[in-house]
Amino acid sequence: MIRVGIYGYGNLGKGVESAIRQNKDMELVAVFTRRDPESVKIRTQGVAVCHIDDMVGYKDKIDVMILCGGSATDLPVQTPEMAKHFNVIDSFDTHARILEHFAKVDTSAKESGKVAIISVGWDPGMFSLMRAYGLAVLPDGKDYTFWGKGVSQGHSDAIRRVEGVLDGKQYTIPVESALNAVRSGKNPDLTVREKHVRECFVVAKEGADKARIEKEIKEMKNYFADYDTTVHFITKEELDRDHSGIPHGGFVIRSGKTGLNGENSHIIEYSLKLDSNPEFTSSVLVAYARAAVRLNSEGVSGCKTVLDIAPSYLTIASKEELYKTLL
Amino acid sequence: MIRVGIYGYGNLGKGVESAIRQNKDMELVAVFTRRDPESVKIRTQGVAVCHIDDMVGYKDKIDVMILCGGSATDLPVQTPEMAKHFNVIDSFDTHARILEHFAKVDTSAKESGKVAIISVGWDPGMFSLMRAYGLAVLPDGKDYTFWGKGVSQGHSDAIRRVEGVLDGKQYTIPVESALNAVRSGKNPDLTVREKHVRECFVVAKEGADKARIEKEIKEMKNYFADYDTTVHFITKEELDRDHSGIPHGGFVIRSGKTGLNGENSHIIEYSLKLDSNPEFTSSVLVAYARAAVRLNSEGVSGCKTVLDIAPSYLTIASKEELYKTLL
């Protein structure tokens, strides 16, 4: 059995908790929190909830620690720190800072002799894999990533900061005609506006000026100004009833040519349609947790990404079973 | 530079020849044939065409040999034999015999200290990867593979063996309603007939009994009897004009659940739309040829499959570049 620890019990940590139950070779040993452990109720009976100060005592009781904090402030500190004691997995998703994060985590993990796999999830994660395979098999080509339809947490937060807004949710939606232009093999150059639209569902406070709210949202720099944005005002009841989920997804499309004169076109399309963004991300984290333990048991140490892991390390099945059933 | 040899110069060998030109770190050193080398004209100037009897003399001049023979009789003999002297790649696609083939090739490659990667292409190959990733990240789920729309060589050959048939081509086509049932997350059980239809374009000999030909095709066991098959009679000119390509493609869909009670559904869909089946397969072979050379230079030997290779081995880019641009 692979003994797993969870650090952080938000949506992602809860997703990891339920994903572990779907993997017969894994057991959840403890959940670690910065809060008072007494205040955290988890959904798996008989599993300890501990304060992070007690984590090092679990050094020999846990094979891999799955870090479920955020990329802004948690993971840049936690992952290098935890890699001193444990094999670790994180979902660090600040694309521009991955190299910097990698270097720090690699130093820690090499010193401790542990394996750390960073930036695991679906983007970065499964989508990164698809971009890499696309580049490998169609080097004379171009790739396109579209996100959605799905809830963007950052944009939903931005809406809620507008004066007069009680609550709100934002959906990122790929533009169908842009998707189809890419699928046609024309390799179009697409602007930000041409690729995605943004749809907002907003609950206004009583008496608030809706026209001003709509204008402020649509003109918000870095968030909405570069997009065609639609704003719908709804009631709190409607928001809770129709928009409480956290769906997401998207597309990675590689379009490329082969032949002596590039005479043949090929389209590779990968898409995700996810009812729950955090639960799917958690499932990916758990698969890579298995890989970290296996690699470490082979004597490997240091920081890795999804691009460095062979698929056969990810599943419970033996190599022979995989060859027989999946090849 | 990675020095590449090609063994066999049919559609696949020609595809490898053109794919090598798209990869700046590779050069084609020689093409090997069982025919009289004088009779084989290749499209790359300055590259030797040699008889296979001279192959062992190239032991130190070639880093990887790409085997472009067929799975029925060529590869079961050639891959274990060639792995005694070279890093090798093949596209062995007889799914039921892969384990047996693996064992033989592994013995040879371990003895010689070379790397052999077998069953490379798109199915087995890219589709195998997608089935493995799907199983890893959605263990509580089911996968579906659909082929087409594309030309099936075996079925086209079968048509041409019917008495009174001058020429013919067969397309395998996935049934749209079956695809949509899978995409809906319902995890349907689908029969062979429900998943694919077969469409045949047939040129009859003058005076041949078309009704009998159509009946014979539709009732042919192992090929058409289990499918809904359509037969179109066309002229030789129409066949050559409209059906001379070798397109193919297909879909791998993984449908799975997450959550404590499986309350959330997720759909992962991977599709290929290929103008040229052999050229795309060749492109995949070439990417894995790079991986074989890199792995061997790290001291690895033995037989591998696509499931055993980390994606970062496949592209010309360095790991740092990949992390920066693809993660």
Interface residues (C-beta under 8 A of the other chain):
Chain A: G15 S18 A19 R21 Q22 N23 R43 H95 I98 L99 F102 S119 P124 M126 S128 L129 R131 A132 Y133 L135 A136 V137 L138 P139 D140 R183 T258 G259 L260 N264 S265 H266 I267 I268 E269 Y270 S271 L272 K273 L274 D275 S276 E279 F280 S282 S283 V284 A287 T305 V306 L307 D308 I309 A310 P311 S312 L314 T315 I316 A317 K319 E320 L322 Y323 K324 L326 L327
Chain B: G15 S18 A19 R21 Q22 N23 R43 H95 I98 L99 F102 S119 P124 M126 S128 L129 R131 A132 Y133 L135 A136 V137 L138 P139 D140 R183 T258 G259 L260 N264 S265 H266 I267 I268 E269 Y270 S271 L272 K273 L274 D275 S276 E279 F280 S282 S283 V284 A287 T305 V306 L307 D308 I309 A310 P311 S312 L314 T315 I316 A317 K319 E320 L322 Y323 K324 L326 L327
